[in-house]
Amino acid sequence: MEKLNEFEVKKQKMLKKKRRNRAKRRFVVLLFVLICVGIIVTVLKAPLFNVKTIACEGQNELTKEQIISISGAKVNTNIFSVSVSAMEKRLTENPEIAECEVRRIFPNTIRIHITEAVPLAYIEEKEEFLLIAKSGEIIKT
């Protein structure tokens, strides 16, 4: 009966040790998650990552201001909250722009590179000229 008690005591000690180890692991994981959340919040709120400049390249007919207004890019917004794909979509919906590429340049610049649509033909209609692109779209009047 005495050996059974020793076995029970050892078993209880091992269970306490396992519980302590499990609690330590949970604490370490919780601490890691809190640190990661803190880093993410800091990066999203830090003024270092606010957009300061918007660089436009490749335009001939369109002005930088027109490209920025079409894309919806704004200065002093966080660079991580800017949707590059949404900007590209808005730019490619414009018939005057054939191709575009929008990139984040860290820590605080957005670069917009466009290729303007080249008119293939001019059509005169009611005292106006329509510029037609290679794709068949009307670029502008």
BARO-576874 format. One record per residue: x, y, z of N, C-alpha, C in turn; residue in three letters; residue number from 1. Coordinates in steps of 0.1 Angstrom, whole numbers, plus 5000, padded with zeros to 4 digits. Layout:
n.u; n.v; n.w; ca.u; ca.v; ca.w; c.u; c.v; c.w; code; pos
X; Y; Z; X; Y; Z; X; Y; Z; ala; NUM
...
This chain:
n.u; n.v; n.w; ca.u; ca.v; ca.w; c.u; c.v; c.w; code; pos
5008; 4988; 5000; 5000; 5000; 5000; 5009; 5013; 5000; met; 1
5020; 5012; 5006; 5029; 5023; 5007; 5035; 5026; 4993; glu; 2
5038; 5016; 4984; 5042; 5018; 4971; 5032; 5025; 4962; lys; 3
5019; 5021; 4964; 5008; 5028; 4957; 5008; 5043; 4960; leu; 4
5010; 5046; 4972; 5010; 5060; 4976; 5021; 5068; 4970; asn; 5
5033; 5061; 4969; 5045; 5068; 4962; 5041; 5070; 4947; glu; 6
5035; 5060; 4941; 5032; 5061; 4927; 5021; 5072; 4925; phe; 7
5012; 5073; 4934; 5002; 5084; 4933; 5008; 5098; 4935; glu; 8
5017; 5099; 4944; 5024; 5111; 4947; 5032; 5115; 4934; val; 9
5040; 5106; 4928; 5047; 5109; 4916; 5038; 5113; 4905; lys; 10
5027; 5106; 4904; 5017; 5109; 4893; 5011; 5123; 4895; lys; 11
5008; 5127; 4907; 5003; 5140; 4910; 5013; 5151; 4907; gln; 12
5026; 5148; 4910; 5037; 5158; 4907; 5038; 5160; 4892; lys; 13
5038; 5148; 4885; 5039; 5149; 4870; 5027; 5157; 4864; met; 14
5015; 5155; 4870; 5004; 5162; 4865; 5005; 5177; 4867; leu; 15
5010; 5181; 4879; 5012; 5195; 4883; 5023; 5201; 4873; lys; 16
5033; 5194; 4870; 5044; 5198; 4861; 5038; 5201; 4847; lys; 17
5030; 5191; 4843; 5024; 5193; 4829; 5015; 5205; 4829; lys; 18
5007; 5207; 4840; 4998; 5219; 4840; 5006; 5232; 4840; arg; 19
5017; 5232; 4847; 5026; 5244; 4847; 5032; 5246; 4834; arg; 20
5037; 5236; 4827; 5042; 5237; 4814; 5032; 5242; 4804; asn; 21
5020; 5237; 4805; 5009; 5241; 4796; 5005; 5256; 4798; arg; 22
5005; 5260; 4811; 5002; 5274; 4814; 5013; 5283; 4809; ala; 23
5026; 5278; 4810; 5037; 5286; 4804; 5036; 5288; 4789; lys; 24
5033; 5277; 4783; 5031; 5277; 4768; 5020; 5287; 4764; arg; 25
5009; 5286; 4771; 4997; 5295; 4768; 5002; 5310; 4770; arg; 26
5009; 5312; 4781; 5014; 5326; 4784; 5023; 5331; 4773; phe; 27
5032; 5322; 4768; 5041; 5326; 4758; 5034; 5329; 4745; val; 28
5024; 5321; 4741; 5016; 5323; 4729; 5008; 5336; 4730; val; 29
5002; 5338; 4742; 4994; 5350; 4744; 5003; 5363; 4743; leu; 30
5015; 5362; 4749; 5024; 5373; 4748; 5029; 5376; 4734; leu; 31
5031; 5365; 4726; 5035; 5366; 4712; 5024; 5373; 4704; phe; 32
5012; 5369; 4706; 5000; 5374; 4699; 4999; 5389; 4702; val; 33
5000; 5392; 4715; 4999; 5406; 4719; 5010; 5415; 4713; leu; 34
5022; 5410; 4712; 5033; 5417; 4706; 5030; 5420; 4691; ile; 35
5025; 5409; 4684; 5022; 5410; 4670; 5011; 5421; 4668; cys; 36
5000; 5420; 4676; 4990; 5430; 4675; 4995; 5444; 4677; val; 37
5004; 5446; 4687; 5009; 5459; 4690; 5018; 5464; 4678; gly; 38
5025; 5455; 4672; 5033; 5459; 4660; 5024; 5463; 4649; ile; 39
5014; 5456; 4646; 5005; 5459; 4635; 4998; 5472; 4638; ile; 40
4993; 5474; 4650; 4986; 5487; 4653; 4996; 5499; 4651; val; 41
5008; 5497; 4656; 5018; 5507; 4655; 5021; 5511; 4640; thr; 42
5022; 5501; 4632; 5025; 5503; 4618; 5014; 5510; 4611; val; 43
5001; 5506; 4615; 4990; 5512; 4608; 4987; 5527; 4613; leu; 44
4992; 5530; 4625; 4990; 5543; 4630; 5002; 5553; 4629; lys; 45
5014; 5547; 4625; 5026; 5555; 4625; 5026; 5564; 4613; ala; 46
5030; 5577; 4615; 5030; 5587; 4604; 5041; 5584; 4594; pro; 47
5050; 5575; 4598; 5061; 5572; 4588; 5055; 5565; 4576; leu; 48
5044; 5557; 4577; 5038; 5550; 4566; 5027; 5557; 4560; phe; 49
5025; 5570; 4563; 5015; 5578; 4556; 5020; 5582; 4542; asn; 50
5012; 5582; 4532; 5016; 5585; 4518; 5019; 5600; 4518; val; 51
5031; 5602; 4513; 5036; 5616; 4512; 5036; 5621; 4497; lys; 52
5040; 5611; 4488; 5041; 5615; 4474; 5034; 5605; 4466; thr; 53
5029; 5609; 4455; 5023; 5601; 4445; 5030; 5604; 4432; ile; 54
5037; 5594; 4427; 5045; 5596; 4415; 5038; 5590; 4403; ala; 55
5036; 5598; 4392; 5030; 5594; 4380; 5040; 5593; 4369; cys; 56
5040; 5582; 4361; 5049; 5581; 4350; 5042; 5576; 4338; glu; 57
5047; 5580; 4326; 5042; 5575; 4313; 5031; 5583; 4307; gly; 58
5026; 5593; 4313; 5015; 5601; 4307; 5020; 5611; 4297; gln; 59
5013; 5613; 4287; 5016; 5624; 4277; 5004; 5634; 4276; asn; 60
4992; 5629; 4274; 4981; 5638; 4273; 4974; 5641; 4287; glu; 61
4974; 5631; 4295; 4968; 5633; 4308; 4978; 5640; 4318; leu; 62
4972; 5648; 4327; 4981; 5654; 4337; 4982; 5645; 4349; thr; 63
4992; 5648; 4357; 4993; 5641; 4370; 4981; 5642; 4379; lys; 64
4975; 5654; 4379; 4963; 5656; 4387; 4951; 5648; 4382; glu; 65
4950; 5647; 4369; 4939; 5638; 4364; 4941; 5624; 4367; gln; 66
4953; 5619; 4366; 4956; 5605; 4369; 4953; 5602; 4384; ile; 67
4958; 5611; 4393; 4955; 5610; 4407; 4941; 5610; 4410; ile; 68
4933; 5619; 4404; 4919; 5619; 4407; 4911; 5607; 4402; ser; 69
4916; 5602; 4390; 4909; 5590; 4385; 4912; 5578; 4394; ile; 70
4925; 5577; 4398; 4929; 5565; 4407; 4923; 5566; 4421; ser; 71
4920; 5578; 4426; 4915; 5579; 4439; 4925; 5579; 4450; gly; 72
4938; 5581; 4446; 4949; 5581; 4456; 4948; 5594; 4464; ala; 73
4951; 5592; 4477; 4951; 5604; 4486; 4964; 5604; 4494; lys; 74
4968; 5616; 4496; 4980; 5619; 4504; 4976; 5618; 4519; val; 75
4985; 5614; 4528; 4982; 5613; 4542; 4973; 5602; 4546; asn; 76
4972; 5592; 4538; 4965; 5580; 4542; 4976; 5569; 4544; thr; 77
4973; 5559; 4552; 4983; 5549; 4555; 4985; 5541; 4542; asn; 78
4998; 5538; 4539; 5001; 5531; 4527; 4996; 5516; 4527; ile; 79
4994; 5511; 4539; 4988; 5497; 4539; 4973; 5497; 4538; phe; 80
4967; 5508; 4540; 4952; 5508; 4538; 4948; 5512; 4523; ser; 81
4958; 5515; 4515; 4956; 5519; 4501; 4954; 5506; 4493; val; 82
4943; 5505; 4486; 4940; 5493; 4478; 4946; 5495; 4464; ser; 83
4957; 5489; 4461; 4964; 5490; 4448; 4956; 5485; 4437; val; 84
4949; 5473; 4439; 4941; 5467; 4429; 4929; 5475; 4425; ser; 85
4923; 5482; 4435; 4912; 5491; 4432; 4916; 5503; 4424; ala; 86
4928; 5508; 4427; 4933; 5519; 4419; 4935; 5515; 4405; met; 87
4941; 5503; 4403; 4944; 5498; 4389; 4931; 5496; 4382; glu; 88
4921; 5491; 4389; 4908; 5489; 4382; 4902; 5502; 4378; lys; 89
4902; 5512; 4386; 4896; 5525; 4383; 4904; 5531; 4371; arg; 90
4917; 5530; 4371; 4925; 5535; 4360; 4922; 5528; 4347; leu; 91
4921; 5515; 4347; 4919; 5508; 4334; 4905; 5509; 4329; thr; 92
4895; 5514; 4337; 4882; 5516; 4333; 4881; 5529; 4324; glu; 93
4891; 5538; 4326; 4892; 5550; 4318; 4896; 5546; 4303; asn; 94
4889; 5550; 4293; 4892; 5547; 4279; 4906; 5553; 4274; pro; 95
4910; 5564; 4281; 4923; 5570; 4277; 4935; 5562; 4281; glu; 96
4933; 5553; 4290; 4945; 5546; 4296; 4944; 5531; 4291; ile; 97
4954; 5527; 4284; 4955; 5513; 4279; 4959; 5503; 4290; ala; 98
4970; 5507; 4297; 4976; 5498; 4307; 4980; 5506; 4319; glu; 99
4980; 5500; 4331; 4986; 5508; 4342; 4991; 5498; 4352; cys; 100
5000; 5503; 4361; 5006; 5495; 4371; 5007; 5505; 4383; glu; 101
5002; 5501; 4395; 5003; 5509; 4407; 5011; 5501; 4417; val; 102
5021; 5507; 4423; 5029; 5500; 4433; 5031; 5509; 4445; arg; 103
5033; 5502; 4456; 5037; 5509; 4469; 5052; 5509; 4469; arg; 104
5058; 5521; 4472; 5072; 5522; 4474; 5074; 5526; 4488; ile; 105
5079; 5517; 4496; 5080; 5520; 4511; 5091; 5530; 4514; phe; 106
5089; 5538; 4524; 5078; 5538; 4534; 5066; 5547; 4530; pro; 107
5067; 5556; 4520; 5056; 5565; 4519; 5053; 5571; 4505; asn; 108
5055; 5562; 4495; 5053; 5567; 4481; 5044; 5557; 4474; thr; 109
5035; 5562; 4465; 5028; 5554; 4456; 5032; 5557; 4442; ile; 110
5035; 5547; 4434; 5040; 5550; 4420; 5029; 5545; 4411; arg; 111
5025; 5553; 4402; 5015; 5550; 4391; 5022; 5551; 4378; ile; 112
5023; 5540; 4371; 5028; 5540; 4357; 5017; 5536; 4348; his; 113
5015; 5545; 4338; 5004; 5542; 4328; 5009; 5542; 4314; ile; 114
5002; 5536; 4306; 5004; 5536; 4291; 4991; 5541; 4285; thr; 115
4992; 5553; 4279; 4980; 5559; 4273; 4976; 5551; 4260; glu; 116
4963; 5551; 4258; 4957; 5545; 4246; 4961; 5554; 4234; ala; 117
4966; 5547; 4223; 4970; 5554; 4211; 4958; 5554; 4202; val; 118
4954; 5566; 4197; 4943; 5566; 4187; 4947; 5560; 4174; pro; 119
4938; 5552; 4169; 4940; 5545; 4156; 4933; 5552; 4145; leu; 120
4922; 5558; 4148; 4914; 5565; 4138; 4907; 5577; 4143; ala; 121
4904; 5587; 4135; 4896; 5598; 4138; 4883; 5597; 4130; tyr; 122
4872; 5599; 4137; 4859; 5599; 4130; 4852; 5613; 4132; ile; 123
4847; 5619; 4122; 4840; 5632; 4123; 4826; 5629; 4124; glu; 124
4820; 5634; 4135; 4805; 5632; 4137; 4799; 5645; 4143; glu; 125
4790; 5651; 4136; 4784; 5663; 4140; 4793; 5674; 4145; lys; 126
4803; 5678; 4137; 4813; 5688; 4139; 4822; 5685; 4151; glu; 127
4823; 5672; 4155; 4832; 5668; 4165; 4841; 5656; 4159; glu; 128
4852; 5655; 4165; 4861; 5644; 4161; 4861; 5634; 4173; phe; 129
4859; 5621; 4169; 4860; 5610; 4179; 4873; 5603; 4177; leu; 130
4881; 5601; 4187; 4893; 5594; 4186; 4890; 5579; 4190; leu; 131
4893; 5570; 4181; 4891; 5556; 4183; 4904; 5548; 4186; ile; 132
4904; 5540; 4196; 4916; 5533; 4200; 4916; 5520; 4192; ala; 133
4927; 5513; 4193; 4929; 5500; 4186; 4919; 5490; 4190; lys; 134
4914; 5490; 4202; 4904; 5481; 4208; 4890; 5484; 4203; ser; 135
4888; 5496; 4196; 4875; 5500; 4191; 4868; 5509; 4200; gly; 136
4873; 5512; 4212; 4867; 5521; 4221; 4869; 5536; 4217; glu; 137
4859; 5544; 4220; 4861; 5558; 4218; 4869; 5564; 4229; ile; 138
4881; 5569; 4226; 4890; 5575; 4236; 4885; 5588; 4242; ile; 139
4882; 5597; 4233; 4877; 5610; 4237; 4872; 5617; 4224; lys; 140
4864; 5628; 4227; 4859; 5636; 4216; 4867; 5649; 4215; thr; 141
